[in-house]
Amino acid sequence: MVRHPQTKYQKVKNAWIAEKEAMRKFMEKDLKLATVERAAGLTDLKKHGVSVFKEKEEWELETAPETRAWGRVARRLLLSRGPGFRWTPGNLEIKDKNIGIFRAMISMTTKIRWGLKHDRFDKEPSEIDKWEKRLGVKEGVYKRVGRDKCETEEAWKDRWEEEKMKGVSSWGYVNREYKTVDIPGWVQRIEAFGKEFMLDDAPTYLAQPSQDVGGGSKKRSRCPDNLPTEEYAEYLELKKDAAEMRLERADKGGSAVYISRKMWKRLAREHVADEKTYVRANKFAEELRERDSRLGARCFEGALMPNGMRATWRNTHDFLVPGRLASYGWIPEDEELPRGKWDSEQEVKTSLYARMEYFLTMIVEEEFRLPDNIIADLTNRLKPLVKKNARRAAYGGGRWGMGSVNIHRRKKIEAVALEAILKLHKPPPLKSRPVGRGHASQMKAWEKLVASFLVVVLEESESEREKNGEEATVLRDSRVFVQELEKINQKWEEEYNKNEKQGEEIMLASWDISAMYPSLKIEYIMREVDTLLVERIGQKPSGAMRDAAKRLRKVVMPLLIFMLQHQFVYVRDEGVGVAEKKIFYWQKDGIGIGSSASGPIADITVLVGERIVLK
């Protein structure tokens, strides 16, 4: 067999193939070593309270340097600081300092003005004070939404000019005699104080220099944000992946969680896949019907009344919002459908506001209608300047007797994002809890109003039990529970030392409700909450106090039903960056985790049954 000599081209090609194969083997070996280092680094991170989670394909796509980086000490030190780490404040701009001074001047002036009015004059009850008295709750249960905060230095300056014009003078009645009181020169002194500290000709920034700590040749420098330089370098490295990774806190105040955004979004979408609790928001319109539909009224059962019958409460899906009037003529019908539109964020907000407004002004019985100030707070509108008949549409600014829209507040409203919080305290497989992030939600003021009344009802019920010599059912502070356990332990120890009850066995047991908030059915919530409200009515002496308790029940129940039947959240799809979309869902059952009213609702709902069990 004759072997032909290799051409020059073949030699180069074979050498290139051999080199490529050697490089592949080297990279495979390097990646294996890096994987070992990563495993050790992740284990070390977990020991220091940091758990890292990514999708399987994300781990596989890591390069050797990215894989090896998990073993670096600086990364472990940085992540172990957790999401609660507070950066040293950055450079302070002069405008920020001036804003702080304006706020201090305004605060001191308004506090003095209201202090004089409170101390020197007879108290004149407000519309809300009178309303709270009619409901039989203590004054101040409802906390009004405060005035909007200014955002620019110019806006704060204008606000100060308003307060300066008002001064600190107050007026009112003392023993039916009209008087005024003032502190001459107060505003001038406050303004002089402010000007003394305001800096007009200073540099743009009040810079904070870097700090050097340590001594000698082992000197370590710290960056302005209070991080050692090694950790700051890691921070800059991780910041490149800020759109892909999140640093969160685990459930129950547990360890830190560094999780990929892709996995974090997937876990949230898994929760809304439960069709017993969540359905797409555009299905909500199918639940709505006319108030006087030929299909009949839908009702929830309430408390068992003395006559042996159960009370009934109207379903708040049984009304449609009619077309609305604009300032000049009718808005086209397709601008606002009677059933609303529920696909996009703007559609959900607009349709929900329409239902909130129509319910509060046209559906709620006139006798139990909320004061105008509270309706304005709940719907982010201004209080109507002239009292109008709520049963007639108002031309011009507001409709159905309301004031015009508070555009500034509505711009700050954000939809409720459903996010997943990992339960690392639970055994495998990995579990998460759905939490609604709704700090600026459309229903936030509504939730707080309902919660404030339910807290009063719960506290009065527990107080009544204590008056009758019974123990309270709801434990507000876990330290009380710990103290009781310590007393039991002390008693057992004494008995053991005395050689008493040596043959007895002791078993401690506790119960928990799996996925409590989503599992509580609205029908069950209505029945139990109404039961406690009826029980409260029976505890009041006949007359004005009992009538007030009845009115409170008639106010709270419709608000509670509407709130629970109008829960909307969104999850994020698989898109990245600008391609990411929000998918809206309607929570058709249960209580939203993260709602301001969830705690009191859950406490009251299980309270009646718990008391029966304890008996």
Secondary structure in CASP SS format (residue, H / E / C, confidence):
PFRMAT SS
TARGET T0000
AUTHOR 0000-0000-0000
METHOD secondary structure of the structure
MODEL  1
M C 1.00
V C 1.00
R C 1.00
H C 1.00
P C 1.00
Q C 1.00
T C 1.00
K H 1.00
Y H 1.00
Q H 1.00
K H 1.00
V H 1.00
K H 1.00
N H 1.00
A H 1.00
W H 1.00
I H 1.00
A H 1.00
E H 1.00
K H 1.00
E H 1.00
A H 1.00
M H 1.00
R H 1.00
K H 1.00
F H 1.00
M H 1.00
E H 1.00
K H 1.00
D H 1.00
L H 1.00
K H 1.00
L H 1.00
A H 1.00
T H 1.00
V H 1.00
E H 1.00
R H 1.00
A H 1.00
A H 1.00
G H 1.00
L H 1.00
T H 1.00
D H 1.00
L H 1.00
K H 1.00
K H 1.00
H C 1.00
G C 1.00
V E 1.00
S E 1.00
V E 1.00
F E 1.00
K C 1.00
E C 1.00
K H 1.00
E H 1.00
E H 1.00
W H 1.00
E H 1.00
L C 1.00
E C 1.00
T C 1.00
A H 1.00
P H 1.00
E H 1.00
T H 1.00
R H 1.00
A H 1.00
W H 1.00
G H 1.00
R C 1.00
V H 1.00
A H 1.00
R H 1.00
R H 1.00
L H 1.00
L H 1.00
L H 1.00
S C 1.00
R C 1.00
G C 1.00
P C 1.00
G C 1.00
F C 1.00
R C 1.00
W C 1.00
T C 1.00
P C 1.00
G C 1.00
N C 1.00
L E 1.00
E E 1.00
I H 1.00
K H 1.00
D H 1.00
K H 1.00
N H 1.00
I H 1.00
G H 1.00
I H 1.00
F H 1.00
R H 1.00
A H 1.00
M H 1.00
I H 1.00
S H 1.00
M H 1.00
T H 1.00
T H 1.00
K H 1.00
I H 1.00
R H 1.00
W H 1.00
G H 1.00
L H 1.00
K H 1.00
H H 1.00
D H 1.00
R H 1.00
F C 1.00
D C 1.00
K C 1.00
E C 1.00
P C 1.00
S C 1.00
E H 1.00
I H 1.00
D H 1.00
K H 1.00
W H 1.00
E H 1.00
K H 1.00
R H 1.00
L H 1.00
G C 1.00
V C 1.00
K C 1.00
E C 1.00
G C 1.00
V C 1.00
Y C 1.00
K C 1.00
R C 1.00
V C 1.00
G C 1.00
R C 1.00
D C 1.00
K C 1.00
C C 1.00
E C 1.00
T C 1.00
E H 1.00
E H 1.00
A H 1.00
W H 1.00
K H 1.00
D H 1.00
R H 1.00
W H 1.00
E H 1.00
E H 1.00
E H 1.00
K H 1.00
M H 1.00
K H 1.00
G C 1.00
V C 1.00
S C 1.00
S E 1.00
W E 1.00
G E 1.00
Y E 1.00
V E 1.00
N C 1.00
R C 1.00
E E 1.00
Y E 1.00
K E 1.00
T E 1.00
V E 1.00
D C 1.00
I C 1.00
P C 1.00
G C 1.00
W H 1.00
V H 1.00
Q H 1.00
R H 1.00
I H 1.00
E H 1.00
A H 1.00
F H 1.00
G H 1.00
K H 1.00
E H 1.00
F H 1.00
M C 1.00
L C 1.00
D C 1.00
D C 1.00
A C 1.00
P C 1.00
T C 1.00
Y E 1.00
L E 1.00
A C 1.00
Q C 1.00
P C 1.00
S C 1.00
Q E 1.00
D E 1.00
V E 1.00
G C 1.00
G C 1.00
G H 1.00
S H 1.00
K H 1.00
K C 1.00
R E 1.00
S E 1.00
R E 1.00
C C 1.00
P C 1.00
D C 1.00
N C 1.00
L C 1.00
P E 1.00
T H 1.00
E H 1.00
E H 1.00
Y H 1.00
A H 1.00
E H 1.00
Y H 1.00
L H 1.00
E H 1.00
L H 1.00
K H 1.00
K C 1.00
D C 1.00
A C 1.00
A C 1.00
E C 1.00
M E 1.00
R E 1.00
L E 1.00
E E 1.00
R E 1.00
A C 1.00
D H 1.00
K H 1.00
G H 1.00
G C 1.00
S C 1.00
A E 1.00
V E 1.00
Y E 1.00
I E 1.00
S E 1.00
R H 1.00
K H 1.00
M H 1.00
W H 1.00
K H 1.00
R H 1.00
L H 1.00
A H 1.00
R H 1.00
E H 1.00
H H 1.00
V H 1.00
A C 1.00
D C 1.00
E C 1.00
K C 1.00
T C 1.00
Y E 1.00
V E 1.00
R E 1.00
A H 1.00
N H 1.00
K H 1.00
F H 1.00
A H 1.00
E H 1.00
E H 1.00
L C 1.00
R C 1.00
E C 1.00
R C 1.00
D C 1.00
S C 1.00
R C 1.00
L C 1.00
G C 1.00
A C 1.00
R C 1.00
C E 1.00
F E 1.00
E E 1.00
G E 1.00
A E 1.00
L E 1.00
M C 1.00
P C 1.00
N C 1.00
G C 1.00
M C 1.00
R E 1.00
A E 1.00
T E 1.00
W E 1.00
R E 1.00
N C 1.00
T C 1.00
H C 1.00
D C 1.00
F C 1.00
L C 1.00
V C 1.00
P C 1.00
G C 1.00
R C 1.00
L E 1.00
A C 1.00
S C 1.00
Y C 1.00
G C 1.00
W E 1.00
I C 1.00
P C 1.00
E H 1.00
D H 1.00
E H 1.00
E C 1.00
L C 1.00
P C 1.00
R C 1.00
G C 1.00
K C 1.00
W C 1.00
D C 1.00
S C 1.00
E H 1.00
Q H 1.00
E H 1.00
V H 1.00
K H 1.00
T H 1.00
S H 1.00
L H 1.00
Y H 1.00
A H 1.00
R H 1.00
M H 1.00
E H 1.00
Y H 1.00
F H 1.00
L H 1.00
T H 1.00
M H 1.00
I H 1.00
V C 1.00
E C 1.00
E H 1.00
E H 1.00
F H 1.00
R C 1.00
L C 1.00
P C 1.00
D H 1.00
N H 1.00
I H 1.00
I H 1.00
A H 1.00
D H 1.00
L H 1.00
T H 1.00
N C 1.00
R E 1.00
L C 1.00
K C 1.00
P C 1.00
L C 1.00
V C 1.00
K C 1.00
K C 1.00
N C 1.00
A C 1.00
R C 1.00
R C 1.00
A C 1.00
A C 1.00
Y C 1.00
G C 1.00
G C 1.00
G C 1.00
R C 1.00
W C 1.00
G C 1.00
M C 1.00
G C 1.00
S C 1.00
V E 1.00
N C 1.00
I H 1.00
H H 1.00
R H 1.00
R H 1.00
K H 1.00
K C 1.00
I C 1.00
E C 1.00
A C 1.00
V C 1.00
A E 1.00
L E 1.00
E E 1.00
A E 1.00
I E 1.00
L E 1.00
K C 1.00
L C 1.00
H C 1.00
K C 1.00
P C 1.00
P C 1.00
P C 1.00
L C 1.00
K C 1.00
S E 1.00
R E 1.00
P E 1.00
V E 1.00
G E 1.00
R E 1.00
G C 1.00
H C 1.00
A C 1.00
S C 1.00
Q C 1.00
M C 1.00
K H 1.00
A H 1.00
W H 1.00
E H 1.00
K H 1.00
L H 1.00
V H 1.00
A H 1.00
S H 1.00
F H 1.00
L H 1.00
V H 1.00
V H 1.00
V H 1.00
L H 1.00
E H 1.00
E H 1.00
S H 1.00
E H 1.00
S H 1.00
E H 1.00
R H 1.00
E H 1.00
K H 1.00
N C 1.00
G C 1.00
E C 1.00
E C 1.00
A C 1.00
T C 1.00
V C 1.00
L C 1.00
R C 1.00
D C 1.00
S H 1.00
R H 1.00
V H 1.00
F H 1.00
V H 1.00
Q H 1.00
E H 1.00
L H 1.00
E H 1.00
K H 1.00
I H 1.00
N H 1.00
Q H 1.00
K H 1.00
W H 1.00
E H 1.00
E H 1.00
E H 1.00
Y H 1.00
N H 1.00
K C 1.00
N C 1.00
E C 1.00
K C 1.00
Q C 1.00
G C 1.00
E C 1.00
E C 1.00
I C 1.00
M C 1.00
L C 1.00
A C 1.00
S C 1.00
W C 1.00
D C 1.00
I C 1.00
S C 1.00
A C 1.00
M H 1.00
Y H 1.00
P H 1.00
S H 1.00
L C 1.00
K C 1.00
I H 1.00
E H 1.00
Y H 1.00
I H 1.00
M H 1.00
R H 1.00
E H 1.00
V H 1.00
D H 1.00
T H 1.00
L H 1.00
L H 1.00
V H 1.00
E H 1.00
R H 1.00
I H 1.00
G H 1.00
Q H 1.00
K C 1.00
P C 1.00
S C 1.00
G C 1.00
A H 1.00
M H 1.00
R H 1.00
D H 1.00
A H 1.00
A H 1.00
K H 1.00
R H 1.00
L H 1.00
R H 1.00
K H 1.00
V H 1.00
V H 1.00
M H 1.00
P H 1.00
L H 1.00
L H 1.00
I H 1.00
F H 1.00
M H 1.00
L H 1.00
Q H 1.00
H C 1.00
Q E 1.00
F E 1.00
V E 1.00
Y E 1.00
V E 1.00
R E 1.00
D C 1.00
E C 1.00
G C 1.00
V C 1.00
G H 1.00
V H 1.00
A H 1.00
E C 1.00
K C 1.00
K E 1.00
I E 1.00
F E 1.00
Y E 1.00
W E 1.00
Q E 1.00
K C 1.00
D C 1.00
G C 1.00
I C 1.00
G C 1.00
I C 1.00
G C 1.00
S C 1.00
S C 1.00
A C 1.00
S H 1.00
G H 1.00
P H 1.00
I H 1.00
A H 1.00
D H 1.00
I H 1.00
T H 1.00
V H 1.00
L H 1.00
V H 1.00
G H 1.00
E H 1.00
R H 1.00
I H 1.00
V H 1.00
L H 1.00
K C 1.00
END
